[in-house]
């Protein structure tokens, strides 16, 4: 009975940690969340492009700093520091990494926007072109995750961080596949089955999977345990 109660207590602690950080991430992204929900009810292409353009303008200033802060807290969990102060740590990572995440966010948002616009215009040519663009979206998703991870884990210049993120996306395809499959399952369950998971767990679960994959790749590349760099 003691073991059962201890296990339940541990489970509830993790539910609390994941939900608190996810709720903070949602709060810091409220304007973008509203616009993303509006996309579901857009009636024509002009409305879609207007909403996407507005999201793209806001993303470097809101989404990237907020998500970087979430990666900073999750990094501590992956590296074994479970009892970090949640709100205080999130706010500290938000402030510390705001400039770096904003600058990187401007570049990555531009790439995402260009790729998305091209997808709308050219994906209906044939199945091969559609598959090409979809693979590109998966690549950008992984690269963005590894950029966030680099930002909170190592003191690197922006260009170096982007290069590292690109390189990490190219190596260890099996790990990439696991990240994509698990993230896809989380998104499917959150968006299509249990929508209540969106404000409480969706972001932090994907972040945990993403940073754990990043950390595992770094360990494999170094051939030894990673020394904490930040």
C-alpha positions in Angstrom: 0.0 0.0 0.0 2.9 2.3 0.8 4.4 1.7 -2.6 1.1 2.3 -4.3 0.6 5.6 -2.5 4.1 6.6 -3.2 3.6 5.8 -6.9 0.4 7.8 -7.0 2.0 10.7 -5.3 4.8 10.7 -7.8 2.3 10.5 -10.7 0.3 13.5 -9.3 3.5 15.5 -8.9 4.4 15.0 -12.6 0.8 15.8 -13.7 1.1 19.1 -11.7 4.5 19.9 -13.1 3.5 19.3 -16.7 0.2 21.1 -16.4 1.6 24.2 -14.6 4.3 24.8 -17.3 1.9 24.0 -20.1 -0.7 26.5 -18.7 2.0 29.2 -18.5 3.0 28.5 -22.0 -0.6 28.9 -23.2 -1.0 32.2 -21.2 2.1 33.7 -22.8 0.8 32.6 -26.2 -2.9 33.7 -25.8 -3.0 36.0 -28.9 -1.5 33.2 -31.1 -3.8 30.6 -29.6 -6.8 32.8 -30.5 -5.6 33.3 -34.0 -4.9 29.5 -34.4 -8.4 28.7 -33.3 -9.7 31.3 -35.8 -8.0 29.3 -38.6 -10.5 26.5 -38.0 -13.4 28.8 -38.9 -11.7 30.7 -41.8 -14.1 30.8 -44.8 -11.7 31.6 -47.6 -8.0 31.6 -48.6 -7.7 35.3 -48.0 -8.7 34.9 -44.4 -6.3 32.0 -43.9 -3.4 33.9 -45.3 -4.3 36.9 -43.2 -4.4 34.8 -40.0 -1.2 33.0 -40.9 0.6 36.3 -41.6 -0.5 37.7 -38.3 0.6 34.6 -36.5 4.0 34.8 -38.3 4.4 38.4 -37.1 3.6 37.5 -33.5 5.5 34.2 -33.3 9.0 35.5 -32.9 7.9 37.9 -30.1 5.5 35.5 -28.3 5.7 31.8 -29.3 9.5 31.4 -29.5 10.4 33.0 -26.1 7.5 31.2 -24.4 8.5 27.9 -25.9 12.2 28.4 -25.1 11.2 29.0 -21.5 9.3 25.7 -21.5 12.3 23.9 -22.9 14.4 25.4 -20.2 12.3 24.0 -17.4 11.9 20.6 -19.2 15.6 20.4 -19.7 16.0 20.4 -15.9 13.6 17.5 -15.6 15.4 15.5 -18.3 18.7 16.0 -16.6 17.3 14.7 -13.3 16.4 18.0 -11.5 12.7 17.3 -10.7 12.1 19.8 -8.0 12.9 23.1 -9.7 10.5 26.0 -8.8 8.1 26.0 -11.7 6.8 29.6 -12.1 10.1 31.2 -11.0 12.2 29.0 -13.4 9.9 29.5 -16.3 10.0 33.3 -15.9 13.8 33.2 -15.5 14.3 31.2 -18.7 11.9 33.5 -20.5 13.8 36.6 -19.6 17.3 35.1 -20.0 16.7 33.7 -23.5 14.2 36.3 -24.9 16.7 38.0 -27.2 18.2 34.8 -28.6 14.9 33.1 -29.1 13.5 36.3 -30.7 16.3 36.5 -33.2 16.2 32.8 -34.0 12.4 33.0 -34.2 12.6 35.7 -36.8 14.6 33.5 -39.1 12.8 30.3 -38.5 9.4 31.9 -38.7 10.4 33.4 -42.1 11.4 29.9 -43.3 8.1 28.3 -42.0 6.1 31.1 -43.6 7.7 30.7 -47.0 7.4 26.9 -46.9 3.7 27.2 -45.9 2.9 29.6 -48.7 4.7 27.5 -51.2 2.7 24.4 -49.9 -0.6 26.2 -50.5 0.4 27.2 -54.1 2.2 24.1 -55.3 1.2 21.1 -53.3 -1.8 20.3 -55.6 0.4 19.8 -58.6 0.9 16.0 -57.9 1.4 13.5 -55.1 5.2 13.8 -55.4 5.2 17.5 -54.8 2.8 17.2 -51.9 5.0 14.5 -50.3 8.1 16.7 -50.8 6.4 19.6 -48.9 5.2 17.3 -46.1 8.7 15.9 -45.6 9.9 19.5 -45.5 7.4 20.3 -42.7 8.6 17.3 -40.7 12.2 18.4 -41.2 11.4 22.0 -40.0 9.5 20.6 -37.0 12.5 18.6 -35.9 15.0 21.5 -36.6 12.9 23.9 -34.6 12.8 21.5 -31.7 16.5 21.1 -31.7 17.0 24.9 -32.0 14.9 25.4 -28.8 17.0 22.7 -27.1 20.3 24.2 -28.2 19.1 27.6 -27.0 18.6 26.4 -23.4 21.4 23.9 -23.3 24.5 25.6 -24.7 25.9 29.1 -25.0 26.2 29.3 -28.8 26.0 32.1 -31.3 22.8 32.2 -33.3 24.3 30.9 -36.5 26.1 28.2 -34.7 23.0 27.2 -32.9 21.0 27.0 -36.2 23.8 25.0 -37.8 23.8 22.6 -34.9 20.1 22.2 -35.1 20.3 21.5 -38.8 23.1 18.9 -38.2 21.2 17.2 -35.4 18.1 16.9 -37.6 20.2 15.1 -40.2 21.7 12.5 -37.9 20.2 9.5 -36.1 17.0 9.1 -38.2 15.6 6.5 -35.9 15.5 9.0 -33.0 13.9 11.5 -35.4 11.3 9.0 -36.3 10.5 8.3 -32.7 10.1 12.0 -32.0 7.8 12.5 -35.0 5.6 9.4 -34.2 5.3 10.2 -30.5 4.6 13.9 -31.2 2.1 12.9 -33.8 0.3 10.7 -31.4 0.2 13.4 -28.8 -1.2 15.9 -31.3 -3.8 13.5 -32.6 -5.0 12.6 -29.1 -5.0 16.2 -27.9 -6.7 17.7 -31.0 -8.9 14.8 -32.1 -9.8 12.8 -29.0 -9.2 14.5 -25.6 -9.1 18.2 -26.4 -8.8 19.0 -22.7 -5.2 17.9 -22.9 -4.3 20.9 -25.0 -4.1 23.5 -22.2 -2.6 21.1 -19.7 -0.2 18.6 -21.3 0.2 18.9 -25.1 3.1 21.4 -25.2 5.0 20.0 -22.3 4.8 16.4 -23.4 6.1 17.2 -26.9 8.8 19.4 -25.4 9.9 16.5 -23.1 10.1 14.1 -25.9 12.0 16.6 -28.1 14.5 17.6 -25.5 15.1 14.0 -24.4 15.8 13.1 -28.0 18.2 16.1 -28.3 20.0 15.1 -25.1 20.3 11.5 -26.3 21.8 12.6 -29.6 24.3 14.9 -27.9 25.3 12.0 -25.6 25.8 9.7 -28.6 27.8 12.3 -30.5 30.1 13.0 -27.5 30.4 9.3 -26.6 29.9 10.1 -22.9 27.6 11.8 -20.5 27.0 15.4 -21.4 28.4 17.9 -19.0 25.8 20.6 -18.1 26.7 23.6 -20.2 24.2 26.2 -19.0 
